Amino acid sequence: MSRSAGLAALIIIIAGNPAYSQDQRPVTAEQVAERAQEAYGPPPPEPECAPPEGDEIVVCAREQDNSQFRVKSSTELDPESEEALADGLPRAPDVAGPGIFKGPATVGGLCIPGLQKCPPPPALIIDLSALPEAPEGSDADKVGKGEIPGR
């Protein structure tokens, strides 16, 4: 809402309020406009920097709102965080409660093929440092040196 529209609405509300006019002495529209200008008008000008004295160098800057440069935290971006859920909307309670496993039902460590999906077997871990060096002149040695392309 623009200031002039807000000022007009304030004048109409105060001047048209019968309870206000019965308890108080009459207020003119000019008085209401002056009060609204004081309350909602532009901020007073900021003081100028002091002039330098002698060989001084005066550095001054206007204070600005630094919140525009802030990055939202991970809790503000998380849709399940308290900050994201604090929007006034009612939510269903979590009847499971905190700390209760919320995944699919399982039997601890037991895998019955056909009845449930079993995890894949673990990947093979091979220690390449335990392999012996390729003999000099062998195909493996030539591939390792880049003399012949690998297959």
C-alpha positions as CSV (number, residue, x, y, z in Angstrom):
1,M,0.0,0.0,0.0
2,S,1.4,3.4,-0.9
3,R,1.9,6.1,1.8
4,S,-0.8,8.3,0.4
5,A,-3.3,5.4,0.4
6,G,-2.3,4.5,3.9
7,L,-2.6,8.1,5.0
8,A,-6.1,8.4,3.4
9,A,-7.2,5.1,5.1
10,L,-5.9,6.4,8.5
11,I,-7.8,9.7,8.1
12,I,-11.0,7.9,7.3
13,I,-10.7,5.4,10.2
14,I,-9.9,8.1,12.8
15,A,-12.3,10.7,11.5
16,G,-15.2,8.2,10.9
17,N,-14.9,6.5,14.3
18,P,-17.8,7.7,16.5
19,A,-16.3,6.4,19.7
20,Y,-13.1,8.3,19.1
21,S,-14.9,11.6,18.4
22,Q,-17.2,11.3,21.5
23,D,-14.3,10.8,24.0
24,Q,-11.8,13.2,22.4
25,R,-12.0,16.8,21.2
26,P,-12.5,17.0,17.4
27,V,-9.4,16.5,15.4
28,T,-8.9,18.1,12.0
29,A,-7.8,16.2,8.9
30,E,-4.7,18.3,8.9
31,Q,-3.7,17.3,12.4
32,V,-4.3,13.6,11.5
33,A,-2.2,14.0,8.3
34,E,0.6,15.6,10.3
35,R,0.6,12.8,12.9
36,A,0.6,10.2,10.2
37,Q,3.4,11.9,8.4
38,E,5.5,11.9,11.6
39,A,4.7,8.2,12.2
40,Y,4.9,6.8,8.7
41,G,6.9,9.4,6.8
42,P,10.4,8.9,5.4
43,P,13.2,8.4,7.9
44,P,15.2,11.4,8.9
45,P,18.3,12.0,6.8
46,E,21.5,10.3,8.1
47,P,24.2,12.5,9.5
48,E,27.0,13.5,7.1
49,C,30.5,12.4,7.7
50,A,32.7,14.8,9.7
51,P,35.1,16.8,7.5
52,P,38.8,15.8,7.7
53,E,41.0,17.8,9.9
54,G,44.6,18.4,8.8
55,D,46.1,15.2,7.2
56,E,43.3,13.0,8.3
57,I,41.5,10.6,5.9
58,V,37.9,10.2,6.9
59,V,36.2,7.0,5.7
60,C,32.5,6.7,6.3
61,A,29.7,4.6,4.8
62,R,26.0,4.4,5.2
63,E,24.9,1.5,7.3
64,Q,22.9,-1.1,5.3
65,D,20.8,-4.1,6.1
66,N,23.2,-7.1,5.7
67,S,20.4,-9.7,6.0
68,Q,20.2,-9.6,2.2
69,F,23.6,-11.2,2.0
70,R,23.0,-14.1,4.4
71,V,22.7,-17.6,3.1
72,K,19.9,-19.8,4.5
73,S,21.1,-22.5,6.9
74,S,20.6,-26.2,6.1
75,T,17.9,-26.3,8.8
76,E,16.0,-23.5,7.1
77,L,16.2,-25.3,3.8
78,D,15.2,-28.7,5.2
79,P,11.5,-29.2,4.7
80,E,11.2,-31.3,7.9
81,S,13.1,-28.8,10.1
82,E,11.5,-26.8,12.9
83,E,12.0,-23.6,11.0
84,A,10.2,-25.0,7.9
85,L,7.4,-26.4,9.9
86,A,6.9,-23.3,12.0
87,D,4.4,-21.8,9.6
88,G,1.3,-22.0,11.7
89,L,-0.3,-24.9,9.8
90,P,-1.5,-27.8,11.9
91,R,0.2,-31.1,11.3
92,A,-0.7,-34.7,12.2
93,P,1.3,-35.9,15.2
94,D,4.0,-38.5,14.6
95,V,2.5,-41.4,16.6
96,A,5.6,-43.5,16.1
97,G,7.6,-41.1,18.2
98,P,11.3,-40.1,17.9
99,G,13.9,-42.9,17.7
100,I,11.5,-45.5,16.3
101,F,12.6,-47.2,13.0
102,K,10.4,-45.9,10.2
103,G,11.6,-48.2,7.4
104,P,9.9,-51.3,6.1
105,A,9.4,-54.1,8.6
106,T,12.3,-56.5,8.7
107,V,13.4,-59.5,10.8
108,G,16.8,-58.5,12.2
109,G,19.6,-59.9,9.9
110,L,17.4,-62.7,8.6
111,C,17.0,-63.1,4.9
112,I,14.5,-65.6,3.4
113,P,14.8,-65.6,-0.4
114,G,11.3,-65.6,-2.0
115,L,9.6,-64.1,1.0
116,Q,11.5,-60.8,1.2
117,K,14.0,-58.9,-0.8
118,C,17.5,-59.8,0.3
119,P,20.4,-57.5,0.1
120,P,23.0,-58.2,-2.7
121,P,26.1,-60.1,-1.7
122,P,29.0,-58.0,-0.5
123,A,31.4,-56.7,-3.2
124,L,34.7,-58.5,-3.6
125,I,37.6,-56.6,-2.1
126,I,40.9,-57.3,-3.9
127,D,44.2,-56.0,-2.5
128,L,46.1,-55.1,-5.7
129,S,49.2,-54.4,-3.7
130,A,49.5,-58.1,-2.9
131,L,49.8,-59.0,-6.6
132,P,53.3,-59.7,-7.9
133,E,55.0,-57.4,-10.4
134,A,54.7,-58.4,-14.1
135,P,57.8,-60.2,-15.4
136,E,60.0,-58.1,-17.7
137,G,59.0,-58.5,-21.4
138,S,55.6,-60.1,-20.7
139,D,52.4,-58.8,-22.3
140,A,51.3,-57.4,-18.9
141,D,54.6,-55.5,-18.6
142,K,54.2,-54.1,-22.2
143,V,50.5,-53.1,-21.6
144,G,51.6,-51.4,-18.3
145,K,54.3,-49.4,-20.2
146,G,51.9,-48.6,-23.0
147,E,53.9,-50.4,-25.7
148,I,50.9,-52.5,-26.8
149,P,47.2,-51.7,-26.3
150,G,45.3,-53.6,-23.6
151,R,42.6,-56.0,-24.7
